[in-house]
Amino acid sequence: MPTPKKVIINGNERWRVQFNQKSIGLFIGKTFKTRKDANEFIRDIETKYSKTTKAITTRHRFKDLIERARKERNLVRTRGDRQFTEKSWKLMVTRWNFLSNTARFRTILVRDLDWSLINTRLEALKDDRGWSSANKYRYVSDLSVLLRYAEKIGWITHNPVQDAKSTDRINASGQRHRVIKLEEYESLVYWADELAEAPRKANAHAYQTFPLFIRILWETGCRVGELLKLQYSNIIFLEEDDVFGAQLIFPSSDTKNREEKMSFVNKELSELIKSFKSKTNENRVFASRYYEPFKEVKELAGLTEPDSRYGETIVFHHFRHSFATYLAQDGANEKQLKDAAGWKSISMAAKYVHSTEESVRSALLKRLE
């Protein structure tokens, strides 16, 4: 275990504690005002991870763990201690089997699965298959569920994924800082509309609804996963004298933080929603995924290259960061940001706000006034 190191920050003495234990996925760095606080933190971590020194004598392999988990499905729970839906369960088991066969986890002893091995194999798959960081994270999350179950039944003493997930270890390469410019958004919308008009047999519904999907992303800053579950029955069209055109309701069962969320769209977008609703008997608004039309739209709009500032190519999650950034520039405070986009905390909302050239220029111009 580490010892506190004295550092000077803004002229003040502070104590830095750094944990870097690859085998269990523990990567934590914190700074404290006093050495006493730093030592107490170290003791807390030592207590929490002392159980990792216990010997595990079982020789169960990864394939055995999947088999047992399928037999004891009622014991495999979400982090909120809820059972998975039938659809989520089937998808999760499919990913477990993929890791077992394609990532060659099948014959590895469960007790030997550490974060270094897991991350190395998933990174190799990410490179081979052209995965995004978000795609890799889905496999990591589902693997964490399985290993949490293994911990519950005593096959391992600690879930090696859990603490890696709570640090920048997994998310570092997937951080989003790029802010989509208005002209970039308008170009994306233009080509989305063009592609929607082109006749096609395959994936037609995704291409036809993509213009609506991308507009609501921009207007509301919703998470993609939440928006994909949106139903017409959860859209309330407002009176003509209201400044907004429609209210979108996201039930707690469909949101990431399991809290009901609402958003609003302008009148023009409200009319577009009505036109889509009139053409279908389905309650669900959108298709299951939009990666194919998004890729094609970006190519037509000339937006396939990373930006010069952050080296990031536009992905769906950039819409959420852009929404927060522009909302903050328009004067919204952190509490309003939190409520508008459905973040769990004010501090989380603040992380999505980035500086832009326009915001910096606007701030500095005040000195010239």
N, C-alpha and C positions, 0 to 999 in steps of 0.2 A: 504494500500500500504506500502511496506517496506521502511526502511531508510538505507542509505549506512553504511556499517560496515568497519572499518579500518582493513587491514590485511598487513602483511609484507611478501613480496615475493622476494627472493634472496637479502634480505637486503634493499629492496625499499618499501616505503609506497604506498599502493594501497587501492582502495575503492571498496568493493564488494556489488553487488546488487543481491538479490535472490527473484524471484517471485515463489510462489507455491500456485496456486489457482485451486484446483481440479475441481470445478464445471464447469469451462470454458476451462479446458485443458491447462492452462497457466503454463508452467514450464520453466523458463528462469533464467540463472545465468550468470552474466557478471562482469568483473573486469575492473576498470578505473584508470587512472593515477591520476586524481584529483577528489575531492569531487564535484566540480562544474559539471564535465562531468557526474558523477553518478546521480546527482539530475536532470540534463536535461534528462537523459535517463528515469528516473522514471516519469517525467512529460509527456514525449512522450507516455509511456505506459498507463498512466492515461487517456490521451486524446483519445488514440485509443480504450480503453475499457470502456470509460464513458457511451457509448450507452448501455452497458449490464445492466445498472441500470433501463432502461426504462421498464415500465410494459407492458407485453403482455397479452391481455385479451382474445384472441381467444382460443377456446377449440378444435382445430383440432388435430386429432390423426395421428399416423404414417401411418396407412392404408389410411387415407384421403390424406396425402401428396403424397404417391405413385400414387394414382388415379389421382390427379391433375397434377402431373409431366408427366404422360403418355398422358394426354390430351394436355398439353402445352410443348410437346417435344422440340419445337424450342427454348424454353427459358432455357432448361437444357444444359449447355455448359461446355466445358473443361476449364481448368484454362487459356488456351490461347484464350478463347472466340471463340472456334470452335465447330461446331456441331459434335456429335458422329456418327461414321459409323453405318450402320445397324447391323452389327455383334456385335460391342461393346455395342450398345444400348440394344440389346436383352440379352446379358450376364449380363449387369449391372442391368436390371430390374429383372432378375432371382435372382441375389444376394439380391436385395432389398426385394423381396418376401420371400426369405429364412430367412432374418433377421426379417421380419414381423411375420412369422409363427414359425420358429424353435427357434429363439432367443427371441420370445415373445415380440417384439417391437410393435406389431399390435395395441394394445389399449392404448399405452402410449401417453400422450399429447406431441406434438412435442416440446413445450416450456420447458418440463420437462426433455428432453434428455440432460444430461450432460456427460462429459467425464468419470466420475467415473462409472456411470451406464453402459455406452457403453462398456468400457474396461472390466468391471467385467463379463458381459455376453459373450463377445467375448473370453475372457480367458477361461471361462467354456466350451464353444464350442471347443476351441482349445485342451483342455485336453480330452474332451469326444471323439472327432473325430480324434485325433492324428494329428492335423494340424501342419504344419511348421509355423514359424513366417512370412514367405513370404505369405502363404495362408491367414493368419489373416490380413495381411496388405492389401491384395486385397479387402477384405470386408470393411476394414476401409476406403480405398481410394474411393470406390464406394459410401459408406455412406456419405462421405464428399461432394461428388458431389450433392447428394440429399439435404443435409442440406445447402449447398451453395445456392441451388435453393430456399429453404424455407426462407433463409435470404433475397433473392432478392424479394420475394413476400410479405415479412413482417410478416411471421408467427413466426420467431425468430429474435432476435436482433444480434445474433452472432453465427457463426458456431463453436461449441465446439470442433470439431475434428481438425480444421485447425492448431491451434497453438500446439496442442499435436503432430501433424505430423511433425512439424518443430523442435521438440526437441528430446531428447533421450528417452522420455517417451514410445513411441511405439517401437522404434528400438533397445532399450538397449539389450533385450534378443536375438535379431537377429544380433548383431554385429558379423562380421566374422574376425577372426585373424589367424586362422589356415592356414598354408602354406602347400600345398600338395607336398610331396617329390617326386622326380623323380621315385624312385622305387615303390611308391604307384600308381602313374600315369601309369607306365608300367604294373603293375598288373591289374589295371582297364581295360586298353586297351586289355590285353591278354584275360580276361574273356568276355569282350564285343565281341571280335572276335569269341570266342568259342560259345557263345549264338547265335550269328548271323547265325551260320551254322546249328543250331538245327532246325529241321522242326517243325512248329507250325501253328495252324489255327488262333488263336486269337492274335491280336496286332502284326502281323508278320512284317508289315512295320516299326514299331517303333524299333523292335529288329534288323532288318536288317540294318537300317540306324544309329543305335546308335554308332557303332564304328567310323563312319565318324563324327558324332555329337560331341563326346567326344574329338576326335583329334583336331577338329577346335576350340573347347573351349580352349584347352590347348595352341594351337598355336597362337591364336589371342586375348584371354581374352575378347571375346565378351559377351555382356549381353545375357542371355538365350532368353528373349523375342524378341530381335533383330535377333538372329540367327534362331529362328523358322520361321521367315518371309522371310528368304533368298531364292532367286529364281535363277535358273540357268542363266537366262537372265542378272543377275547382277554379274555374275562371268566372268572375262576376263582372258583367258589363255595367258600367256606371251611367248615371244620368247625364244628359247633354250639358247641363250647367256645371258639371264637375270638371276640374282642370285635367284630370286623367281620363283615359278611356276605359280601362279595365283594371281589376284587381286580381292578382294571381295568389292562390292559397297553396302552400306546400305543407301537407299534413306532417305531423311529427314522425310518422312511420317512414316518411320518404326523405327526411333531412339527415345530414351527417351528424349533427349534435342532438338529434332526437327531440328537437323543439319545433313547434309549428312556426312557420315563417310566412310572411306575406311580402308582395312586391306590387308595383304599379307600372303600367305601360301607358304611353301617350295615345291619343285618339286615333292617329293614323295607323299605329300598330294594332290597336284594338279592332279597327275595321278589317285589317288583314287577317286577324285571327277569326273573325266572323266569317270571312269568305272561305277560309279553309274548313271551318266547322260545317258550313252548308254543303260541302262536297263529300262528306263522309258520314258513315253511321257508327264509326268507332269512337269510343270515349277517350282513348289515349291520343294525345296530340302528335307525338313524334315517333320516328322510327327508333330502332334499338341502338343504332350507331351511325356516325357521320364521317368517319375517317376518310373514306373514299372520295366523297364529294369535296370535303375540305382540302384534301391533297390536290385535287384537280383545280379547284378554285384558286388556291395559292399559286399554282403554276401559271395559270392564265393572268393572274394579277401581278406576276413577277415578284412574289414575296416568298420564295423558297430559300433564300439565302439568309444566313445569320446577320443580325444588325451589327454595326461597327462598334457600338458602345459595350454591349454585353456578350456578343457572340451567340445570341439566341435566335432560333428560328421560331416564328409565330406558331403557337399551339393554342388550344381552346382555353387553357387556364390563364393565358395572357389577357383574355377579355375580363376576367375577374380582377386582376391587378389593375388593368386600365380603368375599369369602373370605379374602383376605390380611389385611384389617383386623381381622376377628373372630378369626382365628387368632393374630394378634399380641397381641390383647387377652387371649387365653386363655393367654398365656405362651410362645408359640413364638418361638425366636430367628431371626435372619435366615437362618442356614444351614438350619434346618428349613423356613422359608418357601420358600426357593429349591428345596429338594428336593420339597416337597409339591405345588407348583404347576408345577414344571418351568421355572423361570426360568434364563436362561443364567448369571447372576451374582448375587451377594448384593446388590450395589448396585441391580440391576434389581428384585429382590424388595422392597427397602426403598421404592422409589418407589410401590408399590401399597398401602402402608399409610397410611391417613388417620386423622386425629383425628375422634372422634365426641363428641357431647355426653356420652354415658355414660362414655367413657374419660377425658375431662377432669374430670368430676365425681368419678369414682373416684379419680383422682390427687390432687385437691385435698382430698377428704374425709380423706385420710391425715393432713393437717395438723391435723385436728380430733380425731383419735383420741388 
